[in-house]
């Protein structure tokens, strides 16, 4: 049966498919072929020679695997024999930084100064637009727990989740853990940024959901909420000399 296919296909103007291991037989001289099949009328399928041949060719093709389409794709974190350490996921090449991932500005990306302390100034200016963005992001990401005004009375909390502290009236719980009594109105802005980035206690981290600049915009808005609700903070700010650092507020 197979040989018969090959014989038929060999008469076609295009070559046999590559997946066929057998050497393609040479087409017999035209005259001989004509006499064998006896033309259209003598065809067992009542089809023209060309059409029948094409059908056979397509049949052969169907059995052929597309080697280039099915190339070896590595699944993440799977075992792979190709590499010496057998890991399909390759580590980042030492001393290189992927495009767009250079994060040397610790104040911006971590909320920390050069000594590793939480920054007290914003890494970029809190303009009206930035604060408007911060308000919008705050209402999306924080208000469900902290409440629209930051009093810790969000919907999730009304249904039984741990009640967060009020931004304007309560003490920082994480500072308390370190034995310090610091009101959230006095907490460095870098701390609030750190809490959003890393989470704290019952609060989940949100670094994956909120890009860096949006996190700062939210911190700006939290500070604005605190200023609007705490006469104590307003007084402190009025007494504080304006910061000299350019671009900070
Ligand atoms: C799923 C609820 C939830 C969401 C969403 C949430 N928080 Fe919290 N947050 C909490 C809880 C609960 C605490 C108190 C944690 C504890 O005491 O274990 C907290 C604590 C805090 C604190 C005080 C940390 C300290 O030092 O005591 C800050 C600041 C804060 N959140 C800011 C934010 C901001 C800004 C957002 C939005 C980007 C946010 N949170 C989103 C639940 C949430």
Boltz pocket constraint, residues with backbone or C-beta under 6 A from the ligand:
constraints:
  - pocket:
      binder: B
      contacts: [[A, 137], [A, 138], [A, 141], [A, 142], [A, 143], [A, 144], [A, 145], [A, 146], [A, 156], [A, 161], [A, 162], [A, 163], [A, 164], [A, 165], [A, 171], [A, 172], [A, 173], [A, 174], [A, 175], [A, 191], [A, 192], [A, 195], [A, 196], [A, 200], [A, 201], [A, 202], [A, 203], [A, 204], [A, 206], [A, 218], [A, 219], [A, 222]]
      max_distance: 6.0
